[in-house]
Amino acid sequence: MTFIFRKKNQQTGTSSNMKMFLFVLVSVTSSVFVKAQAQKVEVQKTENGYQFLRNGKPYYVKGAGGDTHLDLLLNIGGNSIRTWGIENAQEILDLAHSKGISVMLGFWIQHERHGFDYNNEVKVQNQINYYKKAIDQFKNHPALLMWGIGNEVDLFYTNPKVWNSIQAIAKYAHEVDPNHPTSTVTAGLDSLEVAHILSKCPDIDVYCVNTYGDIANVPQNIYKFGWKGPFMITEWGPNGHWESPNTNWGAAIEQTSTEKANVYLERYQKYIEAYKNRCIGSYVFLWGQKQEYTLTWYGLFTKEGNPTEAIDALSIAWTNKNPDKPTPTIDSFLMNSKSPNLNLSLIANSKNNIANLLCKLKCYDLKDCNMSDTKLEWKILKESSDKKAGGDQENEAEEINFKYSKKSNSSIAFKAPNDPGTYRLFVTFKYLDKVAYANFPFTVIQNTERGNGNKIWVKKWEMESFNN
C-alpha cells in the first residue's frame, strides 16, 4: 500500500488526515476488489508446442511495449502491453484492466554496465527483497499476465551472478503466486545466455528476446541453443541503428517510415505469427516515442503523439483487415541528386535542392483519397551528440533555423546551415493525424578548408544554385 501525503486543500479545507483516511479506504477497497478479480495465467504444453491459457482460454499475445494510446492499441487488434519497471505500476495495471488489456509487468533488474556490482551481497539482497515485495503487492491484480524479471541484463556484462538474482526472484514468484508465469529478457539471442538461463534460472517459464534485424534467426536458433520451452519476442521493429548502413562519418542511415511499415508487416507474418505454436506472443517496440539515435527511429508515434504508418501495418498484421482510412506513405528522396548512402557534403550557407520526393496516400477505399487533407513539413536537426546503447536516455538533437522555398510538390530549394558539422534533414507527410517520414544525413563544410597549407576545393556540383 502506498501512502501519499498532501498539503491541505485550500479550496475545500479538507485536512491531510482526512485525505489520508479516504486514500487508505479507497486503497483497501481497491485491494479487496483486485484480489477477488485475479485471473489465472498458465503456460500449457500442446501437441504442437505451447500456448498461454488465461482463465482457461487460449490467449495469444499481440502486444506493444509502452503504456499510452491504449484505445488505439485495442482498435488495431492489440491485447497486451509491456512495462520495463514498476514506476506507476498500480495506475498502469488499473488502466489496462479497465480496457481489457493484460500487462507483462517488468522488473528493472540493475545492469552491471550502469555500475551495479553483483559481488556486493548486501545490494544484491536488497534488490531481491524489493522485487519480492512488488510480487506480493501486484500478484492478484486482474490485468497481470506475466512477470518480466530483468531486461537485457546481459548487455555488455561480465558477471553471470546476475542470473542468480533473477532466479531468486522467479523462484519466489512461483512460491507465492500460482497464477502467473515468469520470464526474463535478453538482448538478442546468444547460445551462452541460453545456457546460463537453463543452468542458473530453472524457475523461468518463458524465454523472451529483444531482436530487430536478426529476428529471422531467432525461431530456429533458440531451440538450436538448447531452449525447449515457449518463447516470446518482447521487442521487435525496424533494423536497429547498429545494424544499418553508415555514412563515411559514421551516421547510421534510417529507413523511411514506409520501409519500416513494410518491415513490421513482413517480420510479424514471417517470424512471429508463423511460429505461434512456440512463440506465444510478442510486444512491438516502441508504443510511444523517444529519442534513441534519432527522434523517429523506434517510436510508433511522433513526439507530438501522431500515429505513424507502421501502426496501419500492425493493424493489417493483427486483424487481417485494411485500416479504415488511407495511410500516408513517403519514398526516399534525393538531395542534390544524391541518395542518403552517398555521403553528401554541403557548403555552409549554400543553396541546395531536394527532389524526387514521392508522397502519396495508400487508399483502401477510393472515396477516402483526398490529398487536400495532407500537409508536408521540413526541418533540419543537428546530428545527435548524445548517442548511447541499450535504450539509455538520450538528449534530443538540436533543431536549427531552416529556410526553404517550394519548387513543386516533390521538390524544394533550401540554404545549408551556416556552421560546419553533421545534420539530418527530416520530412514529414501528414494525412489528418497520421504521419509518414524520412530523413537524410549530411555534413556541412566551409567553402574551402585548409590542411598543411593546402586548399581543398569543393566539387562544383556542391556549389550549384538551384534557383533556376
N, C-alpha and C positions, 0 to 999 in steps of 0.2 A: 504494500500500500504506500502511495506517495502522498506526503503532506505538503501543501502549498500555502505559504504564509503571505498574506497580502495586507497592505495598509488599509485603514478604514475607508470605506466608500464615502466620498464627500457628498454625493447626491442623496443617497438613501439613509446614511448614518448607520448602516449595518456594521456591527463590530466585527473585528477579525476573528474573535472567538466564535461568534455565531456562524460566520462564514466557514470556519474550520469544522464546526459541528455538521453543517449542511454538506460540506465536501466529504466528510467521513461517512455520513449517512448514505450519500449517493454512491460512494465508492463501495461500501459494504453491500448495498443493494445490487449494484452492478456485478460485484464479485459473485454473489449468490446466483444471479441470472446467468452469468457466463458459465459457472460450474454446471448448472442444470442443462446447458446447451452444448456441452463439449461434444465434438464429433470425432469418431474413431477413424483413424487412417492406418491402413496396413499395406505392406508390400506383399503381393501374392504371387507365388510361382504358378505359371500356367503351362500348358502343353508346349507352347512356342516360346516362352520367355518369362516376362514379368509384367505386372501392372499394379497401379495403385488401386486400392479399394477405399472409398470414403463413404462412411455409413453403409458399408456393404455393397456399394455400387462402383463399377469401374470408373476411374477418374483419370483422364489423360490431361496433362498439364500443358496448356497454351498460355504461357506466362510472359511477363515483362519485368525487367529489373528497374524498379522505381515505384513511387507511391503517389503519383499525381495522375490527373486526367483519367480517373477510373471509369467514368461513364463512357468515354470513347473506347477504352480497352474492352468493355463489355460489348459495345456496339460492333466491334470488328471481330468478335468471337473469342476474346481472351477470357481467362477464368482465374488467373492467379498472379500474384506479384511477389517479388523477392526483395528483401532488405539486406543490408550488409552489417547493420548494427542494431542495437535496441533503443537508441535515442527515439523518443516519441513512439515507442512500440505500442503502448496501450491505445493511443489515438489512431495509429495506423491499423491495428487489428480491429478496432471498433468500426472504423470507417469501411474497411474491407468487408467485414461481416454484414454491415448494413446494405451492401450492394451484392452480396452473394459471392464474394471473391475470397479465395484462400490465400494464405501467406506462408512462404518459406521464410521463417524468421532467422535472420543471420546473426551470428555472434562474431564480433570483430576480435578474433584472437590476435594478440600483438605480434608484429613482424620483427624478426631479427634485424632486417635491413633498416628498421626505424630505431634501432638501439636497444630492443628488448633482449635481455640475457636469460636464456633458458637454462643456464647453470646456476642462476640465483633462485634457490629453492623457495625463499620467502615470497618473492614476487610471483613466481610460478603458482604457488599455492593460493595466493591472494586472487589471482586471475581465475583459477579454477573455482574458488568459492563464490566469486562474483557471478559466474555464469550458472552455478548450481542454484543460487537464489533466483536468477532470471527464469530458470526452468520451473522452479516452484511457483513463481508469480504468473507465468503465462501458459502453463501446461494445459489448463482447462478452457482456454479461450476457443470459441467455436470456429474462428477463422483460421486457426493454426493448422497448417498442413504438415510441416516437417521442420526439424531443427537443422540450420545450416551452420555447422561448427567450424569456423575458420574459412577465410577466403584468400587463396594464393599465398599461404604462409611459406610455400616452397620457393617463392620468387627471390632469387639472389640470397639464399640462405646457406648455412654451413652446418648448423646444429640440428640433427634429426630428433633431438629431445622434444621439439615442438609437438611431434606426433604423440608423445606420451600425455601431454596436456589435452590434446583433442580426444584421445581415448578415455581419459579420466572423466571428461565432461559427457561424452557419449555414453559411457557406462552408467553414470549417474542418471542420465535421461531414461535409460532403459529400466533402471531400478525403480524410479518414482513415476514414470509416465508410460503406461502401456498403450497409449493411444496414438503416438506419433513416431515415425521413423527418424533416424539420424542420418546426416550426410556431412561430407566435407568437400571443399572445392579446391582444385589445383589449377595452376596457371599453365594451360596446355596439358599435354599428356606425355609423360615420361615413364619409362619402364622402372626406373629407380624409385619414383614416388609411388607407383602402384605397389611395388614390393614393400616399401615402408608401411603403407596403409594396411596391406594384407597381414604383415607380421606384427605391427605395433597397435593397430586400431581394429580389433575384431568386433567392436560394437558399432562400427559404421555400416549402415544398411545400404546406402546409395552413394555411388561414386559420382561426383559432379565435376565437370570440366568446363573451364572458360577457354573458348577457342574461336579463332577468326579465320584467317586464310588456310589454316590446317584442318578445318572441320571435316574435310573429306576422309582424312586418315583415322579419325577417332573411332568410328564404329568397328573397324577391323582391329586396330591396334590395342584397344582396351582389353579385348579378350586374348589377343596375342601376348600381351604383357602379363596375363595371369588373373585379371579380374573376371569372375564368373557371374557376379550378381547384376542387378539393374544399374543403369547409369542415366545421367541427365546432362544436357548441355545448358549450363546455367549462365553463360554469357556467349552471345554469338552476334555476328553482324557483318559489316564490310571488312575488307582487308585492313589489318592493323597498320598503323603508321610505320612500325618496324618491318613490315612485310612488303611495303610499297616501293616502287622505284624512286630514286632520288635525283635531284639536280646535282650539278658538279660542285655546288656549295653546300650540299647536304640537306636540302629541304625535301621532305617527302612529298610526293605528288598525290593529292587526294582524288579519289573517284568522285565523279559528279553524282548528284542525288539520283539521277536516272540510272546510272551504272549501279549504284548501291541498291536501288529498288529491285533491279533485276537479280542482284546477288542475294538479297533477302529471300526472294521467292524461290530461286533455284536451290539455295542451301537448305531451306526448310524442307522442300519437297524431296530432295535427293539424299540428304544426310541426317535428317531428324525424323520426319514422318515415315520415310521408307524403312526405318529401323525401329518403329514404335513398339515392337514386341520386346525389345531390350532397352531402348531409350524411352523411358516412361514419361518424358516431357522435357520442356525447355523454357528458358527465360531469355527473351531477346534483350539486347543492350543497345542503347540506354533509353528507357521510357521517361524521357525528360531531356535536359540539355546541360552540358558542362563544357568548360574549356579543357580540352585534352588534345594537345598538339595544335589544333585549330578550334574555332568556335563551333564548327559544324561536323567534325569527323565522326563522332559516335552518337550524337543526340538524334532521337527520332522527332524532336521538336526543335524549333528555333529558340533563341534567347527570349523572344517575345511570346513564346508559347504556341506558335503556329505549327500544325502538323506538317511533316514533310511527306514527300511522295512515297517513301518506303512504307508508311503506315497503310497506304492503299494496297501495297504489295502484300503486307501481312494479312489484311482483310481477305484478300483473294486466297492466300495460303490457308487461313484458319477456317474460312466459311465456304470456300469453293464458289463464291458468288462475287460478281463485279461490284465495285463501290457504287453508291447512289449518284454521285456527282463526278464530273470529269477530274482527271488527275493532271496537274501541270507537269510538264517534262522539259528538260533542257539538255541539249547536247553540248559537248565541249566546244570551245571557241578558240579562235586564233588571235594572237597579239602580234602585230607587225608581221603577219603571215607565218608565225611560228606557233607550234603547239607547246604545251607545258613541259614536255620532256626534252626540249631543245635548248635549255639553259639560256634564257633570254636576259640580256642586259640592256637597260635604257640609260640614256644620257640624262643627267639631272636637268629638270625643267624642260625637257624636250617634248615635242608634240608626237603623239603616237596614236595608233588606232586598234580597235577591237573589231573583228569582222567574223563572218561565218557563224554567227550565233543563231541557233535554231531553237526557238521556244514554241511549244505547241501544247494543245490540250489533247489528252487521250480520252476520247469521248465514248462512253459506253451506251449513251443514248444521244443521238444527234440533236435532239431537241434542246439538250443542255449546253451545247457548244456555243458559248458566247464570249468571244475574245474581248468584248468591251468590259468584262469583269476581271480583266487581268492587269497586272502592273509590273513594271520592270525596275529594279533598283540596283545601283552600283555603289561600291565603297572600296577603299584601299586601307589595309591594316599593315602595320609593321609585322614582319615575321616574329612570332613569339620567341622571347628570350628566356622563358621560364618553362622549359620542357623537362618533364620528369617521367618516371616509369611507374607501371603498376596502377595507374589511375590516381596517383597522388595529386593533391590540389595544386592547380597552377593559376598564376595571374593571367588575366586576359591580355591579349595583344592590343597595342595602342592603335586607335583609328586616327587617320590624318586627314587634313583638309584635302578635298578632292574635287576638281572642276572638270566637267566633261560636256560635250555637246553631241546631241543625237544626229547621226548622219542618215540612218534608216532604221527600220525595225530590227535589223540584225547587226548594226554597227554603230560605234561611237568614236569620237576623237577626244583625246584627253592629254593633259600635261603630266609628265612624270613628276614624282616628288622632288623637292629641292635637295634633300640630304642623301648622300650615298648610303647604301645599306641594302637590306633584303626585305622584300614586301610580298604581299599577296593582294591581288585584285579579286573581289568577290562580286558575283552577280546573283541576284535573287529574282525569280519569276513567280509572282503570286497570282493565284486564282481564288477569289473570295478569301477564305482563311488558309487555304492550302499553299504549300511552298515547294518550289524546286530551286536548286542552287548549284553553283560550281565556283571554283576559284583557280587562279593562275599565279604561281610563284615567279618572281622576277627580282633582279638586282638593279640598283641604280648606281651609276658611276659618274665621276666628273667627266667633263669633255675631254680632258687629257689628264693622264696620271703619270707621275714621274717615278722612276726607279733606277738608281745608279746613274742618274744624269740623262737617261734616255726617255724620250717621249713614247707613249703607247697611244697610237691613233685608233680611234673607234671606227668600225666599219661604216661605210657610207649609209647603208640601209637603216642604221640606228639613228641617223641624223635627219632622215627624211621628214618633211612636213606632210601631214595628211589632211590639209585643209582643202585640197582640190576636190 
